[in-house]
Amino acid sequence: MTVALVLHRADGAPVSTSFRRAAFGKDDPFPRHREIAWEGPGSMSAGRISFIGELEVPSFPHTETIVVMAGELSLTAAGAAPLVLNPGEGAVIARGTAVRILARSRTLFVFCAAAAEGPNNPGITPLRAGSVRFAAPDGSVLSVGAGDALFVPQGAPIGWESSDRVAKFYVVQSVQA
């Protein structure tokens, strides 16, 4: 079982995680830019995206958590002021959100995307960064801080501690047997 995947290091250090270029479903707004490191049951994935340009998405096709690693990303939901994300800042884009996405220069961000069924609950929710230490069953410790990105699959045998106030994003999904 995968315990944790490092998606990016703020200091530019290389990561050992493997990525493959692929779209997240047929309506993915980033089909040519998405690199997937992990795919799980029930249409869920995590990875990174390198993007420059502007997109008008009338209804975001899934729920996606993003954290900017380099560059600047502007997200504007219909009828709302732009949310400008700089390195270390993130947001959750809910399925069904009408959103304008703008990156004036090359922007790198990591993601966790989950397809969902049921009613849409459109909107964009900003996230805040912090630092965390993860301990694996073998005794190894992985420390991540503001600007680093880590993905931990559900059920991974890992413990964590934080001396900072940290916002975490959980995705819960129902998987048919």
LUMMI-895160 format. One record per residue: residue number from 1; chain; y, x, z of N, C-alpha, C in turn. Coordinates in steps of 0.02 Angstrom, whole numbers, plus 50000, padded with zeros to 5 digits. Layout:
<rs>
r pos NUM	unit A	n.v Y	n.u X	n.w Z	ca.v Y	ca.u X	ca.w Z	c.v Y	c.u X	c.w Z
...
</rs>
This chain:
<rs>
r pos 1	unit A	n.v 49941	n.u 50042	n.w 50000	ca.v 50000	ca.u 50000	ca.w 50000	c.v 50062	c.u 50044	c.w 50000
r pos 2	unit A	n.v 50111	n.u 50026	n.w 49960	ca.v 50175	ca.u 50062	ca.w 49959	c.v 50212	c.u 50048	c.w 50023
r pos 3	unit A	n.v 50235	n.u 50100	n.w 50057	ca.v 50272	ca.u 50091	ca.w 50119	c.v 50346	c.u 50084	c.w 50103
r pos 4	unit A	n.v 50375	n.u 50128	n.w 50064	ca.v 50446	ca.u 50125	ca.w 50047	c.v 50458	c.u 50164	c.w 49982
r pos 5	unit A	n.v 50504	n.u 50140	n.w 49942	ca.v 50523	ca.u 50174	ca.w 49881	c.v 50597	c.u 50192	c.w 49885
r pos 6	unit A	n.v 50613	n.u 50256	n.w 49878	ca.v 50683	ca.u 50277	ca.w 49876	c.v 50706	c.u 50267	c.w 49804
r pos 7	unit A	n.v 50758	n.u 50226	n.w 49796	ca.v 50784	ca.u 50210	ca.w 49729	c.v 50841	c.u 50255	c.w 49709
r pos 8	unit A	n.v 50877	n.u 50284	n.w 49759	ca.v 50935	ca.u 50325	ca.w 49745	c.v 50953	c.u 50364	c.w 49808
r pos 9	unit A	n.v 50977	n.u 50425	n.w 49800	ca.v 51004	ca.u 50464	ca.w 49855	c.v 51078	c.u 50477	c.w 49843
r pos 10	unit A	n.v 51119	n.u 50462	n.w 49893	ca.v 51192	ca.u 50468	ca.w 49886	c.v 51214	c.u 50539	c.w 49871
r pos 11	unit A	n.v 51176	n.u 50588	n.w 49894	ca.v 51195	ca.u 50658	ca.w 49882	c.v 51174	c.u 50683	c.w 49813
r pos 12	unit A	n.v 51144	n.u 50639	n.w 49773	ca.v 51123	ca.u 50657	ca.w 49706	c.v 51055	c.u 50691	c.w 49703
r pos 13	unit A	n.v 51022	n.u 50699	n.w 49761	ca.v 50956	ca.u 50730	ca.w 49762	c.v 50907	c.u 50687	c.w 49720
r pos 14	unit A	n.v 50861	n.u 50719	n.w 49685	ca.v 50814	ca.u 50681	ca.w 49645	c.v 50767	c.u 50639	c.w 49690
r pos 15	unit A	n.v 50743	n.u 50585	n.w 49662	ca.v 50694	ca.u 50543	ca.w 49697	c.v 50627	c.u 50549	c.w 49661
r pos 16	unit A	n.v 50573	n.u 50542	n.w 49698	ca.v 50507	ca.u 50548	ca.w 49668	c.v 50481	c.u 50481	c.w 49641
r pos 17	unit A	n.v 50519	n.u 50428	n.w 49651	ca.v 50499	ca.u 50362	ca.w 49628	c.v 50496	c.u 50360	c.w 49552
r pos 18	unit A	n.v 50445	n.u 50328	n.w 49524	ca.v 50438	ca.u 50319	ca.w 49452	c.v 50470	c.u 50253	c.w 49432
r pos 19	unit A	n.v 50503	n.u 50253	n.w 49374	ca.v 50536	ca.u 50193	ca.w 49347	c.v 50510	c.u 50180	c.w 49277
r pos 20	unit A	n.v 50511	n.u 50117	n.w 49256	ca.v 50496	ca.u 50100	ca.w 49186	c.v 50549	c.u 50050	c.w 49162
r pos 21	unit A	n.v 50572	n.u 50059	n.w 49101	ca.v 50623	ca.u 50015	ca.w 49073	c.v 50591	c.u 49949	c.w 49053
r pos 22	unit A	n.v 50617	n.u 49894	n.w 49080	ca.v 50590	ca.u 49827	ca.w 49065	c.v 50640	c.u 49774	c.w 49087
r pos 23	unit A	n.v 50638	n.u 49717	n.w 49053	ca.v 50679	ca.u 49660	ca.w 49073	c.v 50645	c.u 49623	c.w 49131
r pos 24	unit A	n.v 50685	n.u 49588	n.w 49170	ca.v 50658	ca.u 49545	ca.w 49223	c.v 50660	c.u 49473	c.w 49197
r pos 25	unit A	n.v 50611	n.u 49454	n.w 49158	ca.v 50608	ca.u 49387	ca.w 49129	c.v 50647	c.u 49382	c.w 49064
r pos 26	unit A	n.v 50636	n.u 49327	n.w 49030	ca.v 50665	ca.u 49318	ca.w 48963	c.v 50740	c.u 49308	c.w 48963
r pos 27	unit A	n.v 50770	n.u 49286	n.w 49018	ca.v 50842	ca.u 49274	ca.w 49020	c.v 50880	c.u 49328	c.w 49059
r pos 28	unit A	n.v 50850	n.u 49385	n.w 49069	ca.v 50881	ca.u 49440	ca.w 49107	c.v 50948	c.u 49459	c.w 49075
r pos 29	unit A	n.v 51003	n.u 49461	n.w 49114	ca.v 51067	ca.u 49482	ca.w 49085	c.v 51070	c.u 49557	c.w 49071
r pos 30	unit A	n.v 51023	n.u 49597	n.w 49098	ca.v 51023	ca.u 49669	ca.w 49089	c.v 50958	c.u 49694	c.w 49057
r pos 31	unit A	n.v 50934	n.u 49664	n.w 49003	ca.v 50867	ca.u 49682	ca.w 48977	c.v 50861	c.u 49754	c.w 48953
r pos 32	unit A	n.v 50914	n.u 49784	n.w 48926	ca.v 50911	ca.u 49852	ca.w 48900	c.v 50929	c.u 49905	c.w 48952
r pos 33	unit A	n.v 50954	n.u 49882	n.w 49009	ca.v 50980	ca.u 49928	ca.w 49059	c.v 50937	c.u 49934	c.w 49122
r pos 34	unit A	n.v 50890	n.u 49888	n.w 49131	ca.v 50852	ca.u 49884	ca.w 49193	c.v 50793	c.u 49933	c.w 49193
r pos 35	unit A	n.v 50785	n.u 49969	n.w 49250	ca.v 50728	ca.u 50013	ca.w 49261	c.v 50693	c.u 49989	c.w 49324
r pos 36	unit A	n.v 50630	n.u 49969	n.w 49316	ca.v 50592	ca.u 49939	ca.w 49371	c.v 50548	c.u 49992	c.w 49404
r pos 37	unit A	n.v 50553	n.u 49996	n.w 49471	ca.v 50512	ca.u 50042	ca.w 49510	c.v 50454	c.u 50006	c.w 49544
r pos 38	unit A	n.v 50463	n.u 49941	n.w 49558	ca.v 50412	ca.u 49903	ca.w 49594	c.v 50412	c.u 49831	c.w 49569
r pos 39	unit A	n.v 50352	n.u 49804	n.w 49560	ca.v 50344	ca.u 49733	ca.w 49544	c.v 50294	c.u 49704	c.w 49592
r pos 40	unit A	n.v 50310	n.u 49646	n.w 49618	ca.v 50266	ca.u 49613	ca.w 49666	c.v 50245	c.u 49545	c.w 49642
r pos 41	unit A	n.v 50208	n.u 49510	n.w 49684	ca.v 50185	ca.u 49443	ca.w 49666	c.v 50244	c.u 49394	c.w 49662
r pos 42	unit A	n.v 50234	n.u 49342	n.w 49622	ca.v 50284	ca.u 49289	ca.w 49619	c.v 50349	c.u 49309	c.w 49586
r pos 43	unit A	n.v 50346	n.u 49352	n.w 49535	ca.v 50405	ca.u 49372	ca.w 49497	c.v 50459	c.u 49402	c.w 49542
r pos 44	unit A	n.v 50445	n.u 49461	n.w 49567	ca.v 50492	ca.u 49498	ca.w 49608	c.v 50490	c.u 49570	c.w 49586
r pos 45	unit A	n.v 50548	n.u 49604	n.w 49584	ca.v 50548	ca.u 49675	ca.w 49567	c.v 50607	c.u 49710	c.w 49600
r pos 46	unit A	n.v 50604	n.u 49776	n.w 49601	ca.v 50657	ca.u 49818	ca.w 49628	c.v 50664	c.u 49879	c.w 49583
r pos 47	unit A	n.v 50725	n.u 49905	n.w 49579	ca.v 50737	ca.u 49964	ca.w 49538	c.v 50810	c.u 49980	c.w 49532
r pos 48	unit A	n.v 50831	n.u 50001	n.w 49473	ca.v 50900	ca.u 50021	ca.w 49463	c.v 50924	c.u 50000	c.w 49393
r pos 49	unit A	n.v 50990	n.u 49996	n.w 49386	ca.v 51021	ca.u 49977	ca.w 49323	c.v 51081	c.u 50023	c.w 49311
r pos 50	unit A	n.v 51087	n.u 50050	n.w 49251	ca.v 51145	ca.u 50088	ca.w 49230	c.v 51179	c.u 50046	c.w 49176
r pos 51	unit A	n.v 51243	n.u 50026	n.w 49189	ca.v 51275	ca.u 49976	ca.w 49146	c.v 51348	c.u 49993	c.w 49135
r pos 52	unit A	n.v 51372	n.u 49981	n.w 49075	ca.v 51443	ca.u 49981	ca.w 49059	c.v 51455	c.u 49923	c.w 49012
r pos 53	unit A	n.v 51508	n.u 49885	n.w 49025	ca.v 51523	ca.u 49829	ca.w 48981	c.v 51543	c.u 49767	c.w 49020
r pos 54	unit A	n.v 51541	n.u 49711	n.w 48985	ca.v 51561	ca.u 49647	ca.w 49014	c.v 51511	c.u 49594	c.w 48993
r pos 55	unit A	n.v 51490	n.u 49553	n.w 49041	ca.v 51444	ca.u 49498	ca.w 49027	c.v 51472	c.u 49433	c.w 49056
r pos 56	unit A	n.v 51465	n.u 49379	n.w 49019	ca.v 51479	ca.u 49312	ca.w 49045	c.v 51412	c.u 49278	c.w 49051
r pos 57	unit A	n.v 51390	n.u 49263	n.w 49112	ca.v 51325	ca.u 49232	ca.w 49124	c.v 51338	c.u 49161	c.w 49148
r pos 58	unit A	n.v 51324	n.u 49110	n.w 49107	ca.v 51339	ca.u 49041	ca.w 49126	c.v 51299	c.u 49015	c.w 49186
r pos 59	unit A	n.v 51238	n.u 49042	n.w 49194	ca.v 51195	ca.u 49022	ca.w 49251	c.v 51147	c.u 49080	c.w 49264
r pos 60	unit A	n.v 51161	n.u 49119	n.w 49317	ca.v 51119	ca.u 49177	ca.w 49331	c.v 51047	c.u 49154	c.w 49338
r pos 61	unit A	n.v 50999	n.u 49186	n.w 49302	ca.v 50931	ca.u 49160	ca.w 49298	c.v 50885	c.u 49170	c.w 49358
r pos 62	unit A	n.v 50906	n.u 49210	n.w 49406	ca.v 50865	ca.u 49225	ca.w 49465	c.v 50912	c.u 49246	c.w 49521
r pos 63	unit A	n.v 50886	n.u 49260	n.w 49580	ca.v 50927	ca.u 49286	ca.w 49635	c.v 50919	c.u 49361	c.w 49636
r pos 64	unit A	n.v 50976	n.u 49397	n.w 49640	ca.v 50974	ca.u 49470	ca.w 49636	c.v 51021	c.u 49501	c.w 49687
r pos 65	unit A	n.v 50993	n.u 49547	n.w 49726	ca.v 51032	ca.u 49588	ca.w 49771	c.v 51048	c.u 49652	c.w 49736
r pos 66	unit A	n.v 51112	n.u 49673	n.w 49737	ca.v 51131	ca.u 49735	ca.w 49704	c.v 51173	c.u 49777	c.w 49753
r pos 67	unit A	n.v 51167	n.u 49842	n.w 49747	ca.v 51208	ca.u 49889	ca.w 49784	c.v 51230	c.u 49943	c.w 49735
r pos 68	unit A	n.v 51296	n.u 49953	n.w 49730	ca.v 51324	ca.u 50002	ca.w 49683	c.v 51315	c.u 50072	c.w 49711
r pos 69	unit A	n.v 51290	n.u 50117	n.w 49670	ca.v 51279	ca.u 50187	ca.w 49688	c.v 51334	c.u 50232	c.w 49659
r pos 70	unit A	n.v 51357	n.u 50216	n.w 49599	ca.v 51409	ca.u 50255	ca.w 49566	c.v 51448	c.u 50209	c.w 49520
r pos 71	unit A	n.v 51513	n.u 50219	n.w 49515	ca.v 51556	ca.u 50178	ca.w 49473	c.v 51585	c.u 50119	c.w 49511
r pos 72	unit A	n.v 51604	n.u 50069	n.w 49474	ca.v 51634	ca.u 50009	ca.w 49504	c.v 51611	c.u 49947	c.w 49465
r pos 73	unit A	n.v 51591	n.u 49896	n.w 49501	ca.v 51566	ca.u 49835	ca.w 49470	c.v 51606	c.u 49777	c.w 49496
r pos 74	unit A	n.v 51631	n.u 49736	n.w 49451	ca.v 51669	ca.u 49676	ca.w 49470	c.v 51628	c.u 49615	c.w 49454
r pos 75	unit A	n.v 51619	n.u 49571	n.w 49505	ca.v 51583	ca.u 49508	ca.w 49497	c.v 51632	c.u 49451	c.w 49510
r pos 76	unit A	n.v 51638	n.u 49406	n.w 49462	ca.v 51683	ca.u 49350	ca.w 49470	c.v 51645	c.u 49285	c.w 49459
r pos 77	unit A	n.v 51635	n.u 49247	n.w 49513	ca.v 51603	ca.u 49182	ca.w 49508	c.v 51655	c.u 49132	c.w 49484
r pos 78	unit A	n.v 51633	n.u 49079	n.w 49451	ca.v 51678	ca.u 49028	ca.w 49426	c.v 51722	c.u 49001	c.w 49483
r pos 79	unit A	n.v 51787	n.u 49002	n.w 49472	ca.v 51834	ca.u 48975	ca.w 49521	c.v 51848	c.u 49019	c.w 49580
r pos 80	unit A	n.v 51823	n.u 49082	n.w 49581	ca.v 51832	ca.u 49127	ca.w 49638	c.v 51868	c.u 49190	c.w 49616
r pos 81	unit A	n.v 51897	n.u 49225	n.w 49665	ca.v 51928	ca.u 49290	ca.w 49651	c.v 51873	c.u 49341	c.w 49638
r pos 82	unit A	n.v 51888	n.u 49394	n.w 49600	ca.v 51838	ca.u 49445	ca.w 49587	c.v 51817	c.u 49481	c.w 49651
r pos 83	unit A	n.v 51752	n.u 49497	n.w 49656	ca.v 51726	ca.u 49539	ca.w 49708	c.v 51714	c.u 49607	c.w 49676
r pos 84	unit A	n.v 51752	n.u 49658	n.w 49696	ca.v 51746	ca.u 49724	ca.w 49667	c.v 51703	c.u 49767	c.w 49713
r pos 85	unit A	n.v 51649	n.u 49793	n.w 49685	ca.v 51601	ca.u 49833	ca.w 49723	c.v 51607	c.u 49906	c.w 49703
r pos 86	unit A	n.v 51618	n.u 49949	n.w 49753	ca.v 51621	ca.u 50021	ca.w 49745	c.v 51557	c.u 50051	c.w 49773
r pos 87	unit A	n.v 51546	n.u 50116	n.w 49765	ca.v 51485	ca.u 50147	ca.w 49790	c.v 51472	c.u 50130	c.w 49864
r pos 88	unit A	n.v 51410	n.u 50110	n.w 49878	ca.v 51390	ca.u 50092	ca.w 49945	c.v 51400	c.u 50019	c.w 49962
r pos 89	unit A	n.v 51432	n.u 49981	n.w 49917	ca.v 51445	ca.u 49910	ca.w 49929	c.v 51398	c.u 49868	c.w 49886
r pos 90	unit A	n.v 51380	n.u 49810	n.w 49912	ca.v 51333	ca.u 49768	ca.w 49876	c.v 51347	c.u 49695	c.w 49883
r pos 91	unit A	n.v 51305	n.u 49655	n.w 49849	ca.v 51312	ca.u 49583	ca.w 49849	c.v 51247	c.u 49551	c.w 49828
r pos 92	unit A	n.v 51241	n.u 49487	n.w 49844	ca.v 51185	ca.u 49446	ca.w 49820	c.v 51214	c.u 49395	c.w 49772
r pos 93	unit A	n.v 51186	n.u 49393	n.w 49711	ca.v 51205	ca.u 49343	ca.w 49662	c.v 51149	c.u 49290	c.w 49663
r pos 94	unit A	n.v 51166	n.u 49230	n.w 49682	ca.v 51116	ca.u 49177	ca.w 49687	c.v 51101	c.u 49147	c.w 49618
r pos 95	unit A	n.v 51039	n.u 49124	n.w 49611	ca.v 51018	ca.u 49091	ca.w 49549	c.v 51064	c.u 49032	c.w 49536
r pos 96	unit A	n.v 51083	n.u 49024	n.w 49473	ca.v 51126	ca.u 48968	ca.w 49453	c.v 51200	c.u 48983	c.w 49454
r pos 97	unit A	n.v 51220	n.u 49042	n.w 49477	ca.v 51291	ca.u 49061	ca.w 49481	c.v 51318	c.u 49076	c.w 49411
r pos 98	unit A	n.v 51375	n.u 49045	n.w 49395	ca.v 51411	ca.u 49063	ca.w 49334	c.v 51453	c.u 49125	c.w 49354
r pos 99	unit A	n.v 51441	n.u 49181	n.w 49320	ca.v 51472	ca.u 49244	ca.w 49342	c.v 51493	c.u 49287	c.w 49283
r pos 100	unit A	n.v 51551	n.u 49319	n.w 49292	ca.v 51574	ca.u 49370	ca.w 49244	c.v 51561	c.u 49437	c.w 49277
r pos 101	unit A	n.v 51526	n.u 49482	n.w 49242	ca.v 51508	ca.u 49547	ca.w 49268	c.v 51545	c.u 49599	c.w 49226
r pos 102	unit A	n.v 51582	n.u 49644	n.w 49259	ca.v 51622	ca.u 49693	ca.w 49223	c.v 51613	c.u 49762	c.w 49253
r pos 103	unit A	n.v 51596	n.u 49810	n.w 49210	ca.v 51594	ca.u 49881	ca.w 49228	c.v 51634	c.u 49917	c.w 49174
r pos 104	unit A	n.v 51694	n.u 49941	n.w 49191	ca.v 51738	ca.u 49974	ca.w 49142	c.v 51713	c.u 50044	c.w 49123
r pos 105	unit A	n.v 51675	n.u 50075	n.w 49168	ca.v 51644	ca.u 50140	ca.w 49154	c.v 51571	c.u 50135	c.w 49177
r pos 106	unit A	n.v 51531	n.u 50186	n.w 49159	ca.v 51460	ca.u 50185	ca.w 49176	c.v 51452	c.u 50174	c.w 49251
r pos 107	unit A	n.v 51414	n.u 50122	n.w 49269	ca.v 51403	ca.u 50104	ca.w 49339	c.v 51327	c.u 50101	c.w 49352
r pos 108	unit A	n.v 51307	n.u 50133	n.w 49406	ca.v 51237	ca.u 50133	ca.w 49426	c.v 51231	c.u 50090	c.w 49488
r pos 109	unit A	n.v 51184	n.u 50042	n.w 49487	ca.v 51170	ca.u 50003	ca.w 49546	c.v 51096	c.u 49991	c.w 49552
r pos 110	unit A	n.v 51073	n.u 49982	n.w 49613	ca.v 51003	ca.u 49967	ca.w 49627	c.v 50997	c.u 49892	c.w 49638
r pos 111	unit A	n.v 50936	n.u 49866	n.w 49630	ca.v 50928	ca.u 49794	ca.w 49635	c.v 50861	c.u 49776	c.w 49667
r pos 112	unit A	n.v 50859	n.u 49716	n.w 49692	ca.v 50798	ca.u 49681	ca.w 49711	c.v 50807	c.u 49611	c.w 49682
r pos 113	unit A	n.v 50765	n.u 49592	n.w 49635	ca.v 50771	ca.u 49528	ca.w 49600	c.v 50711	c.u 49484	c.w 49616
r pos 114	unit A	n.v 50724	n.u 49420	n.w 49625	ca.v 50671	ca.u 49373	ca.w 49640	c.v 50682	c.u 49309	c.w 49601
r pos 115	unit A	n.v 50632	n.u 49289	n.w 49562	ca.v 50634	ca.u 49225	ca.w 49528	c.v 50622	c.u 49171	c.w 49581
r pos 116	unit A	n.v 50653	n.u 49115	n.w 49573	ca.v 50646	ca.u 49062	ca.w 49623	c.v 50641	c.u 48995	c.w 49588
r pos 117	unit A	n.v 50608	n.u 48950	n.w 49621	ca.v 50604	ca.u 48881	ca.w 49596	c.v 50641	c.u 48837	c.w 49644
r pos 118	unit A	n.v 50655	n.u 48777	n.w 49623	ca.v 50690	ca.u 48730	ca.w 49666	c.v 50763	c.u 48727	c.w 49648
r pos 119	unit A	n.v 50803	n.u 48696	n.w 49691	ca.v 50874	ca.u 48686	ca.w 49675	c.v 50913	c.u 48752	c.w 49676
r pos 120	unit A	n.v 50964	n.u 48755	n.w 49634	ca.v 51009	ca.u 48813	ca.w 49633	c.v 51056	c.u 48809	c.w 49693
r pos 121	unit A	n.v 51076	n.u 48865	n.w 49719	ca.v 51126	ca.u 48869	ca.w 49771	c.v 51175	c.u 48924	c.w 49750
r pos 122	unit A	n.v 51217	n.u 48910	n.w 49698	ca.v 51258	ca.u 48962	ca.w 49668	c.v 51307	c.u 48994	c.w 49717
r pos 123	unit A	n.v 51323	n.u 49057	n.w 49702	ca.v 51373	ca.u 49093	ca.w 49740	c.v 51358	c.u 49167	c.w 49742
r pos 124	unit A	n.v 51407	n.u 49205	n.w 49766	ca.v 51400	ca.u 49277	ca.w 49774	c.v 51416	c.u 49293	c.w 49847
r pos 125	unit A	n.v 51371	n.u 49330	n.w 49880	ca.v 51379	ca.u 49348	ca.w 49950	c.v 51385	c.u 49423	c.w 49956
r pos 126	unit A	n.v 51441	n.u 49449	n.w 49983	ca.v 51448	ca.u 49522	ca.w 49991	c.v 51403	c.u 49548	c.w 50047
r pos 127	unit A	n.v 51381	n.u 49612	n.w 50040	ca.v 51340	ca.u 49646	ca.w 50090	c.v 51377	c.u 49707	c.w 50116
r pos 128	unit A	n.v 51358	n.u 49731	n.w 50176	ca.v 51388	ca.u 49791	ca.w 50205	c.v 51334	c.u 49844	c.w 50217
r pos 129	unit A	n.v 51354	n.u 49907	n.w 50215	ca.v 51308	ca.u 49963	ca.w 50220	c.v 51301	c.u 49987	c.w 50292
r pos 130	unit A	n.v 51247	n.u 50025	n.w 50306	ca.v 51235	ca.u 50055	ca.w 50371	c.v 51181	c.u 50107	c.w 50364
r pos 131	unit A	n.v 51156	n.u 50135	n.w 50419	ca.v 51103	ca.u 50185	ca.w 50415	c.v 51042	c.u 50162	c.w 50455
r pos 132	unit A	n.v 50983	n.u 50181	n.w 50432	ca.v 50920	ca.u 50159	ca.w 50462	c.v 50870	c.u 50217	c.w 50459
r pos 133	unit A	n.v 50826	n.u 50220	n.w 50508	ca.v 50769	ca.u 50266	ca.w 50508	c.v 50706	c.u 50224	c.w 50506
r pos 134	unit A	n.v 50660	n.u 50242	n.w 50459	ca.v 50597	ca.u 50207	ca.w 50452	c.v 50541	c.u 50253	c.w 50473
r pos 135	unit A	n.v 50493	n.u 50227	n.w 50511	ca.v 50435	ca.u 50266	ca.w 50533	c.v 50371	c.u 50236	c.w 50504
r pos 136	unit A	n.v 50332	n.u 50277	n.w 50471	ca.v 50269	ca.u 50256	ca.w 50441	c.v 50212	c.u 50266	c.w 50491
r pos 137	unit A	n.v 50155	n.u 50233	n.w 50480	ca.v 50098	ca.u 50240	ca.w 50525	c.v 50074	c.u 50312	c.w 50534
r pos 138	unit A	n.v 50084	n.u 50355	n.w 50484	ca.v 50061	ca.u 50425	ca.w 50489	c.v 50109	c.u 50468	c.w 50530
r pos 139	unit A	n.v 50163	n.u 50438	n.w 50556	ca.v 50211	ca.u 50474	ca.w 50597	c.v 50271	c.u 50502	c.w 50558
r pos 140	unit A	n.v 50269	n.u 50499	n.w 50492	ca.v 50325	ca.u 50524	ca.w 50453	c.v 50385	c.u 50477	c.w 50462
r pos 141	unit A	n.v 50445	n.u 50506	n.w 50456	ca.v 50507	ca.u 50469	ca.w 50464	c.v 50549	c.u 50477	c.w 50402
r pos 142	unit A	n.v 50577	n.u 50423	n.w 50377	ca.v 50621	ca.u 50423	ca.w 50320	c.v 50689	c.u 50398	c.w 50344
r pos 143	unit A	n.v 50741	n.u 50439	n.w 50338	ca.v 50808	ca.u 50419	ca.w 50358	c.v 50849	c.u 50403	c.w 50296
r pos 144	unit A	n.v 50883	n.u 50347	n.w 50297	ca.v 50928	ca.u 50327	ca.w 50243	c.v 50995	c.u 50307	c.w 50273
r pos 145	unit A	n.v 51048	n.u 50322	n.w 50237	ca.v 51115	ca.u 50307	ca.w 50261	c.v 51154	c.u 50271	c.w 50208
r pos 146	unit A	n.v 51218	n.u 50259	n.w 50224	ca.v 51262	ca.u 50226	ca.w 50177	c.v 51261	c.u 50264	c.w 50111
r pos 147	unit A	n.v 51251	n.u 50229	n.w 50057	ca.v 51248	ca.u 50258	ca.w 49991	c.v 51178	c.u 50271	c.w 49966
r pos 148	unit A	n.v 51128	n.u 50273	n.w 50011	ca.v 51058	ca.u 50280	ca.w 49991	c.v 51032	c.u 50210	c.w 49978
r pos 149	unit A	n.v 50979	n.u 50204	n.w 49940	ca.v 50948	ca.u 50139	ca.w 49926	c.v 50873	c.u 50145	c.w 49936
r pos 150	unit A	n.v 50845	n.u 50097	n.w 49971	ca.v 50775	ca.u 50097	ca.w 49988	c.v 50748	c.u 50027	c.w 49979
r pos 151	unit A	n.v 50686	n.u 50021	n.w 49956	ca.v 50654	ca.u 49956	ca.w 49950	c.v 50589	c.u 49959	c.w 49990
r pos 152	unit A	n.v 50577	n.u 49910	n.w 50033	ca.v 50516	ca.u 49906	ca.w 50073	c.v 50482	c.u 49840	c.w 50057
r pos 153	unit A	n.v 50422	n.u 49841	n.w 50027	ca.v 50387	ca.u 49779	ca.w 50011	c.v 50365	c.u 49742	c.w 50074
r pos 154	unit A	n.v 50360	n.u 49676	n.w 50069	ca.v 50336	ca.u 49635	ca.w 50124	c.v 50267	c.u 49659	c.w 50146
r pos 155	unit A	n.v 50257	n.u 49661	n.w 50211	ca.v 50192	ca.u 49680	ca.w 50238	c.v 50181	c.u 49754	c.w 50245
r pos 156	unit A	n.v 50231	n.u 49795	n.w 50223	ca.v 50222	ca.u 49868	ca.w 50230	c.v 50218	c.u 49886	c.w 50304
r pos 157	unit A	n.v 50170	n.u 49929	n.w 50323	ca.v 50162	ca.u 49947	ca.w 50393	c.v 50214	c.u 49999	c.w 50413
r pos 158	unit A	n.v 50274	n.u 49977	n.w 50428	ca.v 50329	ca.u 50022	ca.w 50442	c.v 50373	c.u 49994	c.w 50497
r pos 159	unit A	n.v 50399	n.u 50037	n.w 50539	ca.v 50446	ca.u 50017	ca.w 50590	c.v 50514	c.u 50046	c.w 50574
r pos 160	unit A	n.v 50567	n.u 50016	n.w 50601	ca.v 50633	ca.u 50043	ca.w 50586	c.v 50678	c.u 50038	c.w 50648
r pos 161	unit A	n.v 50728	n.u 50082	n.w 50648	ca.v 50778	ca.u 50080	ca.w 50701	c.v 50846	c.u 50097	c.w 50671
r pos 162	unit A	n.v 50898	n.u 50071	n.w 50701	ca.v 50965	ca.u 50083	ca.w 50678	c.v 51012	c.u 50085	c.w 50737
r pos 163	unit A	n.v 51055	n.u 50136	n.w 50739	ca.v 51106	ca.u 50138	ca.w 50791	c.v 51172	c.u 50108	c.w 50766
r pos 164	unit A	n.v 51174	n.u 50092	n.w 50702	ca.v 51232	ca.u 50059	ca.w 50672	c.v 51217	c.u 49985	c.w 50665
r pos 165	unit A	n.v 51270	n.u 49947	n.w 50655	ca.v 51262	ca.u 49877	ca.w 50637	c.v 51244	c.u 49876	c.w 50562
r pos 166	unit A	n.v 51188	n.u 49846	n.w 50545	ca.v 51162	ca.u 49849	ca.w 50477	c.v 51148	c.u 49778	c.w 50452
r pos 167	unit A	n.v 51170	n.u 49765	n.w 50390	ca.v 51152	ca.u 49702	ca.w 50358	c.v 51089	c.u 49715	c.w 50317
r pos 168	unit A	n.v 51040	n.u 49672	n.w 50325	ca.v 50977	ca.u 49677	ca.w 50287	c.v 50970	c.u 49614	c.w 50245
r pos 169	unit A	n.v 50938	n.u 49621	n.w 50188	ca.v 50926	ca.u 49565	ca.w 50144	c.v 50851	c.u 49554	c.w 50140
r pos 170	unit A	n.v 50828	n.u 49495	n.w 50159	ca.v 50758	ca.u 49478	ca.w 50156	c.v 50746	c.u 49427	c.w 50101
r pos 171	unit A	n.v 50692	n.u 49436	n.w 50065	ca.v 50671	ca.u 49386	ca.w 50015	c.v 50605	c.u 49360	c.w 50038
r pos 172	unit A	n.v 50600	n.u 49295	n.w 50047	ca.v 50537	ca.u 49263	ca.w 50066	c.v 50516	c.u 49220	c.w 50007
r pos 173	unit A	n.v 50454	n.u 49228	n.w 49986	ca.v 50431	ca.u 49189	ca.w 49929	c.v 50362	c.u 49160	c.w 49943
r pos 174	unit A	n.v 50351	n.u 49103	n.w 49913	ca.v 50285	ca.u 49071	ca.w 49917	c.v 50245	c.u 49090	c.w 49856
r pos 175	unit A	n.v 50185	n.u 49116	n.w 49867	ca.v 50143	ca.u 49138	ca.w 49812	c.v 50080	c.u 49095	c.w 49813
r pos 176	unit A	n.v 50066	n.u 49064	n.w 49756	ca.v 50006	ca.u 49022	ca.w 49752	c.v 49944	c.u 49066	c.w 49747
r pos 177	unit A	n.v 49892	n.u 49047	n.w 49783	ca.v 49831	ca.u 49086	ca.w 49783	c.v 49791	c.u 49074	c.w 49720
</rs>
